Amino acid sequence: MNKIGNIAFLLALVMAVISTIGVEALNNFMWIIALMGAVFAIFSLKDDNAMVPVVLAVGLSMMAGGLSGIPAVGGYISVFAGHMAAFMGAAALIVALRWLWNEGDVMGLFSK
């Protein structure tokens, strides 16, 4: 199952790089990159490393807006960080939902 998550990560990384360098056809498919983040989180992330995508999602979101001022390459870095922020944001959402499911003991509500 871990291999599926790794493939999702690599596909999202390749799509982010290709759309960053200027392939306009992939710019409208940000939702696919986010979907790959959800698949990555479902199949690859366990409870012991669940905080990493949350921190990366916040950090990449902040970097996406702040690095555009760098001459010559800032725009590219900003676009790439935005794509990877979408990937990690979806992964962080899955981690948060999994945490809520486990801590809220949702299945325990129906067993009483």
N, C-alpha and C positions, 0 to 999 in steps of 0.2 A: 504494500500500500504506500510505502514511503516513496517508491519510484514514481507513482502518479503525481505526488506533490512536487517532486524534483522536476519532472517534465513540465508541469504547469509553471513552475518558477522560470525555467529556461525559455519556454514559449513567451511568457510575459516580458522577460528581459530582452529577447530578440525583437519583439513587437515594439517595445519602448525605444530601443536603439534605432530601429528602422524609421519609426515615426518621428524621432528626434532629428535625424539627419535630413528629413524633408520629404518623405514619401507621403503625399497628401491623402492617399487612399486609406492609410491606417490611422489618421488623426481622428476620424469619426468613430473608431472602434475602441474608445477608452473603456467602454463597458466590458469588452472581452478581457482586457487587462485586469479589471476589477474582479471579474468572474474567475480568472486564473488565481487571483489572490485568495478568493474563498475556497477554491479547490485545494490550493496549497495548504491553507489552514486546516481544512477538514482532514486531509490525508497525512500531513507531515508534522503538524505541531501537537505536542503533548503538553500536559499540565506543567511540567517542570521548565519549559522554555516558552511559556505563553506571554510573558511580559515583553519579549523582544519585539514582536510586531507592533505592539501598542506604542512603544517608545519610538520605533522607526517611523510609524505613521505620523506621529506628531512632529518629529524632527524633519522628515522629508517635506511635510506640508509647509513648515516654516522656511525651509531652504528654497522651496520652489518659488516663493515670492521674493526672497531676499537676494538671490544670486544673479538676477538679471542685469544688475548694474556693472558686472565685470565686462570690460571691453572685449569684443570679438567673440568670446565663447560664453558669455553670461546667458544669452538667450537659449543656447543649446542645453546648458546645464540646468536652467530653470525648467525647460520643457521636459527633460529627462527626469528631473526630480518630481515634477508633477505627475508623470506617468507612474513612477514607482511609488509615489504617495497614494495613488489610486489603488495600486496593488496591495500595499501594506495596510491601507485603510480598510479594505474589504477583509483582509486577514484579521485585523484587529476587531472588526465587527463580529466575525465568527468566534474569536476568542472570548469576546464579551458575552455573546449569547450562550456559549458553552458554559461560561462561569455562572451566568444567571440560572441556567438550567440545573447545574449541579448544586449550587448553593441554595437555590430556592426549593430544592427537593420537589420538583414539579410532579414527578411520578408518585411521590409519597402522598400527594393530595388526593389521588384517586384510589389509593389502597385502603383508605379508612372507611 
